């Protein structure tokens, strides 16, 4: 039932990446704070696809140090493509970016099921997928644009907000799961595999939907 509920909710929440606010009358400080908030909101509560990617990263190796290294690689990567996209240097179509984002979640979920421990090369994979997720962030950010008078500050602020959202997800996972269950002998079988199966089903659904049913 939980899996069916998530499958029903997933496309609705994931499609909610809309930034809709009039910034024309705000001061520079207010604009920066607004973009921090919008970046955070793009993760919590609106960014279910990005949340599930972070959850998938966390599950396999729930130590804070390990997942924060992965989150850092992800942040550096998405900051690069977000910046390049907002400067107009790259502009891949959403019809390609969005399915790849879904596939990145599916890949990590399947990896969690198959492998027994975190491999060093996952940082490279996370970095690569972060480049793609940055293009997804850029699509959302483009819906409101960046003010000319505070272009760089707003771009950085949005990235800071995204990072704060990701760190919040990680800390919540640690408080709810990692702190209590990570050291248990049954952690892999009872938590990692069932959660990864549900996440993988959602990601597979998104992939099909975004390839065949999204214009």
MARBA-3410 file (N, C-alpha, C, O; in Angstrom, 1 decimal):
215
0.8,-1.2,0.0,0.0,0.0,0.0,0.9,1.3,0.0,0.6,2.2,-0.7 ~ 1.9,1.2,0.8,2.8,2.4,0.9,3.4,2.7,-0.5,3.5,3.8,-1.0 ~ 3.9,1.6,-1.2,4.5,1.8,-2.5,3.5,2.4,-3.5,3.8,3.2,-4.3 ~ 2.2,1.9,-3.5,1.2,2.4,-4.4,0.9,3.8,-4.1,0.7,4.6,-5.0 ~ 0.8,4.2,-2.8,0.6,5.6,-2.4,1.7,6.5,-2.9,1.4,7.6,-3.5
2.9,6.1,-2.7,4.0,6.9,-3.2,4.1,7.0,-4.7,4.4,8.1,-5.3 ~ 3.7,5.9,-5.4,3.7,5.9,-6.9,2.6,6.9,-7.4,2.8,7.6,-8.4 ~ 1.5,7.0,-6.6,0.4,8.0,-7.0,0.8,9.4,-6.7,0.6,10.3,-7.5 ~ 1.5,9.6,-5.6,1.9,11.0,-5.2,3.1,11.5,-5.9,3.2,12.7,-6.2 ~ 4.0,10.6,-6.3,5.3,11.0,-6.8,5.2,11.9,-8.0,5.9,13.0,-7.9
4.5,11.6,-9.1,4.5,12.6,-10.2,3.9,13.9,-9.9,4.3,14.9,-10.5 ~ 3.0,14.0,-8.9,2.3,15.2,-8.5,3.3,16.1,-7.8,3.4,17.3,-8.0 ~ 4.1,15.5,-6.8,5.0,16.3,-6.0,6.2,16.7,-6.9,6.7,17.8,-6.8 ~ 6.7,15.7,-7.7,7.9,16.0,-8.5,7.6,17.1,-9.5,8.6,17.8,-10.0 ~ 6.4,17.2,-10.0,6.0,18.2,-10.9,5.9,19.6,-10.3,5.6,20.6,-11.0
6.0,19.7,-9.0,5.7,20.9,-8.3,6.9,21.9,-8.3,6.9,22.8,-7.4 ~ 7.9,21.7,-9.1,9.0,22.6,-9.1,8.7,24.0,-9.8,9.1,24.2,-10.9 ~ 7.9,24.8,-9.1,7.5,26.1,-9.7,8.0,27.2,-8.7,7.6,27.2,-7.6 ~ 8.7,28.1,-9.3,9.1,29.3,-8.5,8.3,30.5,-9.0,8.5,30.9,-10.2 ~ 7.4,31.0,-8.2,6.5,32.0,-8.7,6.4,33.1,-7.7,5.5,33.1,-6.8
7.2,34.1,-7.9,7.2,35.3,-7.0,7.7,36.5,-7.7,8.7,36.5,-8.4 ~ 7.1,37.6,-7.4,7.5,38.9,-8.0,8.6,39.5,-7.2,8.4,39.9,-6.0 ~ 9.8,39.6,-7.8,10.9,40.1,-7.1,11.3,41.6,-7.4,12.3,42.1,-6.9 ~ 10.5,42.1,-8.3,10.9,43.5,-8.8,11.0,44.6,-7.8,11.7,45.5,-8.0 ~ 10.2,44.4,-6.7,10.2,45.5,-5.7,11.0,45.2,-4.4,10.9,45.9,-3.4
11.7,44.1,-4.5,12.5,43.7,-3.3,13.9,44.3,-3.3,14.5,44.5,-4.4 ~ 14.4,44.5,-2.1,15.8,45.0,-2.0,16.8,43.8,-2.3,16.4,42.7,-2.4 ~ 18.1,44.2,-2.5,19.1,43.1,-2.8,19.1,42.1,-1.7,19.2,40.9,-2.0 ~ 19.1,42.5,-0.4,19.1,41.5,0.7,17.9,40.6,0.7,18.0,39.4,0.9 ~ 16.7,41.2,0.4,15.5,40.4,0.4,15.5,39.4,-0.8,15.0,38.3,-0.7
16.1,39.9,-1.9,16.2,39.0,-3.1,17.1,37.8,-2.7,16.7,36.6,-3.0 ~ 18.2,38.0,-2.1,19.1,36.9,-1.7,18.4,36.0,-0.8,18.5,34.8,-1.0 ~ 17.7,36.5,0.2,17.1,35.6,1.2,15.9,34.9,0.5,15.6,33.7,0.9 ~ 15.3,35.5,-0.5,14.2,34.8,-1.2,14.7,33.7,-2.0,14.1,32.6,-2.0 ~ 15.9,33.8,-2.6,16.5,32.7,-3.4,17.0,31.6,-2.5,17.0,30.4,-2.9
17.5,31.9,-1.3,17.9,30.9,-0.4,16.7,30.1,0.0,16.7,28.8,-0.1 ~ 15.6,30.7,0.3,14.3,30.0,0.6,13.8,29.2,-0.6,13.4,28.1,-0.4 ~ 13.9,29.8,-1.8,13.4,29.1,-2.9,14.2,27.8,-3.2,13.7,26.8,-3.6 ~ 15.6,27.9,-3.0,16.4,26.8,-3.2,16.1,25.7,-2.2,16.1,24.5,-2.5 ~ 15.9,26.1,-0.9,15.5,25.1,0.1,14.2,24.5,-0.2,14.0,23.3,-0.1
13.2,25.3,-0.7,11.9,24.8,-1.0,11.9,23.8,-2.2,11.1,22.9,-2.3 ~ 12.9,24.0,-3.1,13.1,23.1,-4.2,13.4,21.7,-3.8,13.2,20.8,-4.5 ~ 14.0,21.6,-2.6,14.3,20.3,-2.0,13.1,19.9,-1.1,12.5,18.9,-1.2 ~ 12.9,20.7,-0.1,11.8,20.5,0.9,10.8,21.6,0.9,11.1,22.8,1.2 ~ 9.5,21.3,0.5,9.0,20.0,0.3,8.8,19.6,-1.1,8.2,18.5,-1.4
9.2,20.4,-2.1,8.7,20.2,-3.5,9.6,19.3,-4.3,9.1,18.7,-5.3 ~ 10.8,19.0,-3.9,11.7,18.2,-4.7,11.8,16.7,-4.4,12.8,16.2,-4.0 ~ 10.7,16.0,-4.6,10.6,14.6,-4.2,11.7,13.8,-5.0,12.3,12.9,-4.4 ~ 11.9,14.1,-6.2,12.9,13.4,-7.0,14.3,13.6,-6.4,15.1,12.6,-6.3 ~ 14.6,14.8,-6.1,15.9,15.1,-5.5,16.0,14.5,-4.1,17.1,14.1,-3.6
14.9,14.6,-3.3,14.9,14.0,-2.0,15.2,12.5,-2.1,16.0,11.9,-1.3 ~ 14.5,11.8,-3.0,14.7,10.3,-3.1,16.2,10.0,-3.6,16.7,9.0,-3.2 ~ 16.8,10.9,-4.4,18.2,10.7,-4.8,19.1,10.7,-3.5,19.9,9.9,-3.3 ~ 18.9,11.8,-2.7,19.6,11.9,-1.5,19.4,10.7,-0.5,20.3,10.2,0.1 ~ 18.1,10.3,-0.4,17.8,9.2,0.5,18.5,7.9,0.0,19.1,7.2,0.8
18.6,7.7,-1.3,19.2,6.6,-1.9,20.7,6.6,-1.6,21.4,5.6,-1.3 ~ 21.3,7.8,-1.7,22.7,8.0,-1.3,23.0,7.6,0.1,24.0,7.0,0.5 ~ 22.1,8.0,1.0,22.3,7.8,2.4,22.1,6.3,2.8,22.9,5.8,3.7 ~ 21.2,5.6,2.2,20.8,4.3,2.7,22.0,3.3,2.8,22.1,2.6,3.8 ~ 22.8,3.2,1.7,23.8,2.2,1.6,24.9,2.3,2.7,25.3,1.3,3.3
25.3,3.6,3.0,26.3,3.8,4.0,25.8,5.0,4.8,26.2,6.1,4.5 ~ 25.1,4.7,5.9,24.4,5.8,6.7,25.3,6.6,7.6,24.8,7.3,8.5 ~ 26.6,6.5,7.5,27.5,7.4,8.4,27.5,8.8,7.8,27.5,9.0,6.6 ~ 27.4,9.8,8.7,27.2,11.1,8.2,28.4,11.6,7.4,28.2,12.2,6.4 ~ 29.6,11.2,7.8,30.8,11.6,7.1,30.8,11.1,5.6,31.1,11.9,4.7
30.4,9.9,5.4,30.4,9.3,4.1,29.3,10.0,3.2,29.6,10.3,2.1 ~ 28.1,10.1,3.7,27.0,10.7,2.9,27.3,12.2,2.7,26.9,12.7,1.6 ~ 27.9,12.9,3.6,28.2,14.3,3.4,29.3,14.5,2.3,29.2,15.5,1.5 ~ 30.2,13.6,2.2,31.2,13.6,1.1,30.4,13.4,-0.3,30.7,14.2,-1.2 ~ 29.5,12.5,-0.3,28.7,12.3,-1.5,27.9,13.6,-1.8,27.8,14.0,-3.0
27.3,14.1,-0.8,26.4,15.3,-1.0,27.3,16.5,-1.5,26.8,17.3,-2.3 ~ 28.5,16.6,-1.0,29.4,17.6,-1.4,29.8,17.5,-2.9,29.7,18.5,-3.7 ~ 30.1,16.3,-3.4,30.3,16.0,-4.8,29.1,16.4,-5.6,29.2,16.9,-6.7 ~ 27.9,16.0,-5.1,26.7,16.3,-5.8,26.5,17.8,-5.9,26.1,18.3,-7.0 ~ 26.7,18.5,-4.8,26.6,20.0,-4.8,27.5,20.7,-5.7,27.1,21.6,-6.5
28.8,20.3,-5.7,29.8,20.9,-6.6,29.3,20.7,-8.1,29.4,21.6,-8.9 ~ 28.9,19.5,-8.4,28.5,19.2,-9.8,27.2,20.0,-10.2,27.2,20.6,-11.3 ~ 26.2,20.0,-9.4,25.0,20.7,-9.8,25.2,22.2,-9.8,24.5,22.9,-10.5 ~ 26.1,22.7,-9.0,26.4,24.1,-9.0,27.1,24.5,-10.4,26.8,25.6,-10.9 ~ 27.9,23.6,-10.9,28.6,23.9,-12.2,27.5,24.0,-13.3,27.5,25.0,-14.0
26.7,23.0,-13.5,25.7,23.0,-14.6,24.6,24.1,-14.4,24.1,24.6,-15.3 ~ 24.2,24.3,-13.1,23.2,25.4,-12.8,23.8,26.7,-13.3,23.1,27.5,-13.9 ~ 25.0,27.0,-12.9,25.6,28.3,-13.3,25.8,28.4,-14.8,25.5,29.4,-15.4 ~ 26.3,27.3,-15.5,26.5,27.4,-16.9,25.1,27.6,-17.6,25.0,28.3,-18.6 ~ 24.1,26.9,-17.1,22.8,27.0,-17.7,22.2,28.4,-17.6,21.7,29.0,-18.5
22.3,29.0,-16.3,21.8,30.3,-16.1,22.5,31.4,-16.8,22.0,32.5,-17.1 ~ 23.8,31.2,-17.2,24.6,32.1,-18.0,24.3,31.9,-19.5,24.8,32.6,-20.3 ~ 23.5,30.9,-19.8,23.1,30.7,-21.2,24.1,29.9,-22.0,24.1,29.9,-23.2 ~ 25.1,29.3,-21.3,26.2,28.6,-22.0,25.8,27.2,-22.5,26.3,26.6,-23.4 ~ 24.8,26.6,-21.7,24.3,25.3,-22.1,22.8,25.3,-21.9,22.3,26.0,-21.0
22.1,24.5,-22.7,20.6,24.5,-22.6,20.0,23.2,-23.2,19.3,23.2,-24.2 ~ 20.3,22.1,-22.5,19.8,20.8,-23.0,18.3,20.8,-22.7,17.8,21.4,-21.7 ~ 17.5,20.1,-23.5,16.0,20.1,-23.4,15.6,19.3,-22.1,16.3,18.3,-21.8 ~ 14.5,19.7,-21.5,14.0,19.0,-20.4,13.6,17.6,-20.7,13.6,16.7,-19.8 ~ 13.2,17.4,-22.0,12.8,16.0,-22.4,13.9,15.0,-22.3,13.7,13.8,-22.3
15.2,15.5,-22.2,16.3,14.6,-22.0,16.8,14.6,-20.5,17.1,13.6,-19.9 ~ 16.8,15.8,-19.9,17.3,16.0,-18.6,16.4,15.3,-17.6,16.9,14.5,-16.7 ~ 15.1,15.4,-17.6,14.2,14.9,-16.6,14.2,13.3,-16.6,14.2,12.8,-15.5 ~ 14.2,12.6,-17.7,14.3,11.2,-17.7,15.6,10.7,-17.1,15.7,9.7,-16.4 ~ 16.7,11.4,-17.4,18.0,11.0,-16.8,18.0,11.2,-15.3,18.6,10.4,-14.6
17.4,12.3,-14.8,17.3,12.4,-13.4,16.6,11.2,-12.8,17.0,10.7,-11.8 ~ 15.5,10.8,-13.4,14.7,9.6,-12.9,15.6,8.4,-13.0,15.6,7.6,-12.0 ~ 16.3,8.2,-14.0,17.2,7.1,-14.2,18.4,7.1,-13.1,18.8,6.1,-12.7 ~ 18.8,8.3,-12.8,19.9,8.4,-11.8,19.4,7.9,-10.4,20.1,7.2,-9.7 ~ 18.1,8.2,-10.1,17.5,7.6,-8.9,17.4,6.1,-8.9,17.7,5.4,-8.0
16.9,5.6,-10.1,16.8,4.2,-10.3,18.1,3.5,-10.2,18.2,2.4,-9.6 ~ 19.2,4.1,-10.8,20.5,3.5,-10.7,21.0,3.3,-9.3,21.4,2.2,-8.9 ~ 20.9,4.4,-8.5,21.4,4.3,-7.2,20.6,3.4,-6.3,21.2,2.7,-5.5 ~ 19.3,3.4,-6.5,18.4,2.4,-5.8,18.8,1.0,-6.1,18.9,0.2,-5.2 ~ 19.0,0.7,-7.3,19.4,-0.7,-7.7,20.8,-1.0,-7.2,21.1,-2.2,-6.7
21.7,-0.1,-7.2,23.1,-0.3,-6.6,23.0,-0.6,-5.1,23.7,-1.5,-4.7 ~ 22.1,0.1,-4.4,21.9,-0.2,-3.0,21.5,-1.7,-2.8,21.9,-2.3,-1.8 ~ 20.7,-2.2,-3.7,20.2,-3.6,-3.5,21.3,-4.6,-3.8,21.4,-5.6,-3.2 ~ 22.1,-4.3,-4.9,23.0,-5.3,-5.4,24.3,-5.3,-4.6,24.8,-6.4,-4.2 ~ 24.9,-4.1,-4.3,26.2,-4.1,-3.7,26.1,-4.3,-2.2,25.1,-4.0,-1.6
27.2,-4.7,-1.5,27.2,-4.9,-0.1,27.8,-3.7,0.7,27.4,-3.6,1.9 ~ 28.6,-2.9,0.0,29.2,-1.8,0.7,29.5,-0.7,-0.2,29.6,-0.9,-1.5 ~ 29.7,0.5,0.3,30.0,1.7,-0.5,31.3,1.5,-1.2,32.3,1.2,-0.6 ~ 31.3,1.8,-2.5,32.6,1.8,-3.3,33.0,3.2,-3.6,32.2,4.1,-3.8 ~ 34.4,3.4,-3.6,34.9,4.7,-3.8,34.4,5.4,-5.1,34.3,6.6,-5.2
34.2,4.6,-6.1,33.8,5.1,-7.4,32.4,5.7,-7.4,32.0,6.4,-8.4 ~ 31.7,5.5,-6.3,30.3,6.1,-6.3,30.4,7.6,-6.3,29.5,8.3,-6.8 ~ 31.5,8.2,-5.7,31.7,9.7,-5.8,31.7,10.2,-7.2,31.1,11.2,-7.5 ~ 32.3,9.4,-8.1,32.4,9.8,-9.5,31.0,9.8,-10.1,30.6,10.7,-10.8 ~ 30.3,8.7,-9.8,28.9,8.6,-10.3,28.0,9.7,-9.8,27.2,10.2,-10.5
28.1,9.9,-8.5,27.3,11.0,-7.9,27.6,12.3,-8.5,26.7,13.1,-8.8 ~ 28.9,12.6,-8.8,29.3,13.8,-9.4,28.6,13.9,-10.8,28.1,15.0,-11.2 ~ 28.7,12.9,-11.6,28.1,12.9,-12.9,26.6,13.1,-12.9,26.1,13.9,-13.7 ~ 25.9,12.4,-11.9,24.5,12.6,-11.8,24.2,14.0,-11.3,23.1,14.6,-11.6 ~ 25.1,14.6,-10.5,24.9,15.9,-10.0,24.9,16.9,-11.1,24.1,17.9,-11.1
25.7,16.7,-12.1,25.7,17.6,-13.3,24.3,17.6,-14.0,23.9,18.7,-14.4 ~ 23.7,16.5,-14.0,22.4,16.4,-14.6,21.3,17.0,-13.7,20.5,17.8,-14.2 ~ 21.4,16.8,-12.4,20.4,17.4,-11.5,20.5,18.9,-11.5,19.5,19.6,-11.4 ~ 21.7,19.4,-11.7,21.9,20.9,-11.8,21.1,21.5,-13.0,20.6,22.6,-12.9 ~ 21.0,20.7,-14.1,20.1,21.2,-15.2,18.7,21.2,-14.8,17.9,22.0,-15.3
18.3,20.2,-14.0,16.9,20.3,-13.5,16.6,21.5,-12.6,15.6,22.1,-12.7 ~ 17.6,21.8,-11.7,17.5,23.0,-10.9,17.4,24.2,-11.7,16.6,25.1,-11.5 ~ 18.2,24.2,-12.8,18.2,25.4,-13.7,16.8,25.6,-14.4,16.4,26.7,-14.5 ~ 16.2,24.5,-14.7,14.8,24.6,-15.3,13.9,25.3,-14.3,13.1,26.1,-14.8 ~ 13.9,24.9,-13.1,13.0,25.5,-12.1,13.4,27.0,-11.8,12.5,27.9,-11.8
14.7,27.3,-11.8,15.2,28.6,-11.5,14.8,29.5,-12.7,14.5,30.7,-12.5 ~ 14.9,29.0,-13.9,14.5,29.8,-15.1,13.1,30.3,-15.1,12.8,31.3,-15.7 ~ 12.2,29.6,-14.3,10.8,30.0,-14.3,10.6,31.3,-13.7,9.6,32.0,-13.9 ~ 11.5,31.7,-12.8,11.4,33.0,-12.1,12.5,34.0,-12.6,12.4,35.2,-12.5 ~ 13.6,33.4,-13.1,14.7,34.2,-13.6,15.6,34.7,-12.5,15.3,34.6,-11.3
16.7,35.4,-12.9,17.6,36.0,-11.9,17.7,37.5,-12.2,17.9,37.9,-13.4 ~ 17.5,38.3,-11.2,17.6,39.7,-11.4,19.0,40.2,-11.8,20.0,39.7,-11.3 ~ 19.0,41.1,-12.8,20.3,41.6,-13.3,21.2,42.2,-12.2,22.4,42.1,-12.2 ~ 20.5,42.9,-11.3,21.2,43.7,-10.3,21.8,42.8,-9.2,22.7,43.2,-8.5 ~ 21.4,41.6,-9.1,21.9,40.7,-8.1,22.0,39.2,-8.7,21.6,38.3,-8.0
22.5,39.2,-9.9,22.5,37.9,-10.6,23.4,36.8,-9.9,22.9,35.8,-9.5 ~ 24.6,37.2,-9.6,25.5,36.2,-9.0,25.1,35.9,-7.6,25.1,34.7,-7.2 ~ 24.7,36.9,-6.8,24.3,36.7,-5.4,23.1,35.8,-5.4,23.0,34.9,-4.5 ~ 22.1,36.0,-6.3,20.9,35.2,-6.3,21.2,33.7,-6.7,20.7,32.8,-6.1 ~ 22.1,33.6,-7.7,22.5,32.2,-8.1,23.2,31.5,-6.9,22.9,30.3,-6.7
24.1,32.1,-6.2,24.8,31.5,-5.1,23.8,31.2,-4.0,23.8,30.2,-3.4 ~ 22.8,32.2,-3.8,21.8,32.0,-2.7,21.0,30.8,-3.0,20.7,30.0,-2.1 ~ 20.6,30.6,-4.2,19.7,29.4,-4.6,20.5,28.2,-4.3,19.9,27.2,-3.8 ~ 21.8,28.1,-4.7,22.6,26.9,-4.4,22.7,26.7,-2.9,22.7,25.5,-2.5 ~ 22.9,27.7,-2.2,23.0,27.6,-0.7,21.7,27.0,-0.2,21.7,26.1,0.7
20.5,27.5,-0.7,19.3,26.9,-0.2,19.1,25.5,-0.6,18.6,24.7,0.3 ~ 19.5,25.1,-1.8,19.5,23.7,-2.2,20.3,22.8,-1.2,19.9,21.8,-0.8 ~ 21.5,23.3,-0.9,22.4,22.6,-0.1,21.8,22.5,1.3,21.9,21.4,2.0 ~ 21.2,23.5,1.9,20.6,23.5,3.2,19.5,22.4,3.2,19.3,21.7,4.2 ~ 18.7,22.4,2.1,17.7,21.4,2.0,18.2,20.0,2.0,17.6,19.1,2.7
19.3,19.7,1.3,19.9,18.4,1.2,20.4,18.0,2.6,20.3,16.9,3.0 ~ 21.1,18.9,3.3,21.7,18.6,4.6,20.6,18.4,5.6,20.7,17.5,6.4 ~ 19.4,19.1,5.4,18.3,18.8,6.3,17.8,17.4,6.1,17.5,16.7,7.1 ~ 17.7,17.0,4.9,17.2,15.6,4.6,18.2,14.6,5.2,17.7,13.6,5.8 ~ 19.5,14.8,5.0,20.5,13.9,5.6,20.4,13.8,7.1,20.4,12.7,7.7
20.3,15.0,7.8,20.2,15.0,9.2,18.9,14.3,9.7,18.9,13.6,10.7 ~ 17.8,14.5,9.0,16.6,13.8,9.4,16.7,12.3,9.2,16.2,11.6,10.1 ~ 17.3,11.9,8.1,17.6,10.4,8.0,18.5,9.9,9.1,18.2,8.8,9.5 ~ 19.5,10.6,9.4,20.3,10.2,10.5,19.5,10.1,11.8,19.7,9.1,12.6 ~ 18.7,11.1,12.1,18.0,11.1,13.4,16.9,10.0,13.4,16.7,9.4,14.5
16.3,9.7,12.2,15.2,8.7,12.2,15.7,7.3,11.9,15.1,6.3,12.4 ~ 16.8,7.1,11.2,17.2,5.8,10.8,18.7,5.5,11.2,18.9,4.5,11.9 ~ 19.6,6.3,10.7,21.0,6.0,10.9,21.4,5.8,12.4,22.1,4.9,12.7 ~ 21.0,6.7,13.2,21.4,6.7,14.6,20.9,5.4,15.3,21.6,4.9,16.2 ~ 19.8,4.9,14.9,19.2,3.8,15.7,19.4,2.4,15.0,19.6,1.4,15.7
19.5,2.3,13.7,19.5,1.1,13.0,20.7,0.7,12.2,20.8,-0.4,11.8 ~ 21.6,1.7,11.9,22.7,1.5,11.0,23.6,0.3,11.4,24.1,-0.3,10.5 ~ 23.8,0.1,12.7,24.7,-0.9,13.1,24.0,-2.3,13.3,24.7,-3.2,13.7 ~ 22.8,-2.4,13.0,22.1,-3.7,13.2,22.4,-4.6,12.1,22.7,-4.3,10.9 ~ 22.5,-5.9,12.4,22.8,-6.9,11.5,21.8,-7.0,10.4,22.1,-7.4,9.2
20.5,-6.7,10.7,19.5,-6.8,9.7,19.2,-5.5,8.9,18.2,-5.4,8.2 ~ 20.1,-4.5,9.1,19.8,-3.2,8.5,19.7,-3.3,7.0,18.8,-2.7,6.4 ~ 20.5,-4.0,6.3,20.5,-4.1,4.9,19.2,-4.8,4.4,18.5,-4.3,3.5 ~ 18.8,-5.9,5.0,17.7,-6.7,4.6,16.3,-6.0,4.9,15.4,-6.1,4.1 ~ 16.3,-5.4,6.1,15.0,-4.8,6.5,14.8,-3.4,6.2,13.6,-2.9,6.2
15.8,-2.6,5.9,15.7,-1.2,5.7,16.2,-0.8,4.3,15.4,-0.3,3.5 ~ 17.4,-1.2,4.0,18.0,-0.7,2.7,17.3,-1.3,1.5,16.9,-0.6,0.6 ~ 17.1,-2.6,1.5,16.5,-3.3,0.3,15.0,-2.9,0.2,14.6,-2.5,-0.9 ~ 14.1,-3.0,1.2,12.7,-2.6,1.0,12.6,-1.1,0.6,11.8,-0.8,-0.3 ~ 13.4,-0.2,1.2,13.3,1.2,0.8,13.8,1.4,-0.6,13.2,2.2,-1.3
14.8,0.8,-0.9,15.4,0.9,-2.3,14.5,0.4,-3.4,14.4,0.9,-4.5 ~ 13.7,-0.7,-3.0,12.8,-1.2,-4.0,11.7,-0.2,-4.2,11.3,0.0,-5.4 ~ 11.1,0.4,-3.2,10.1,1.4,-3.3,10.6,2.6,-4.1,9.9,3.0,-5.1 ~ 11.8,3.1,-3.8,12.4,4.2,-4.5,12.6,3.8,-6.0,12.4,4.6,-6.9 ~ 13.1,2.6,-6.2,13.3,2.1,-7.6,12.0,2.1,-8.4,12.0,2.4,-9.6
10.9,1.6,-7.8,9.7,1.6,-8.5,9.2,3.0,-8.9,8.7,3.2,-10.0 ~ 9.3,3.9,-7.9,9.0,5.3,-8.2,9.8,5.9,-9.4,9.3,6.5,-10.3 ~ 11.1,5.6,-9.3,12.0,6.1,-10.3,11.7,5.5,-11.7,11.8,6.2,-12.7 ~ 11.4,4.2,-11.7,11.0,3.6,-13.0,9.8,4.1,-13.5,9.7,4.4,-14.8 ~ 8.8,4.4,-12.7,7.5,5.0,-13.1,7.8,6.4,-13.7,7.3,6.7,-14.8
8.6,7.2,-13.0,9.0,8.5,-13.5,9.7,8.4,-14.9,9.4,9.2,-15.8 ~ 10.6,7.5,-15.0,11.3,7.3,-16.3,10.4,7.1,-17.4,10.5,7.8,-18.5 ~ 9.4,6.2,-17.3,8.5,5.9,-18.3,7.6,7.1,-18.6,7.3,7.5,-19.7 ~ 7.1,7.7,-17.5,6.2,8.9,-17.6,6.9,10.0,-18.4,6.3,10.6,-19.3 ~ 8.2,10.3,-18.0,8.9,11.4,-18.6,9.3,11.2,-20.0,9.5,12.1,-20.8
9.5,9.9,-20.4,9.9,9.6,-21.7,8.8,9.6,-22.7,8.8,10.1,-23.8 ~ 7.6,9.0,-22.2,6.5,8.7,-23.1,5.3,9.6,-22.9,4.5,9.7,-23.9 ~ 5.2,10.2,-21.8,3.9,10.9,-21.5,4.1,12.4,-21.2,3.1,13.1,-20.9 ~ 5.3,12.9,-21.2,5.6,14.3,-20.9,6.0,15.0,-22.2,7.0,14.6,-22.8 ~ 5.3,16.0,-22.5,5.6,16.7,-23.8,6.8,17.7,-23.5,7.2,18.4,-24.5
END
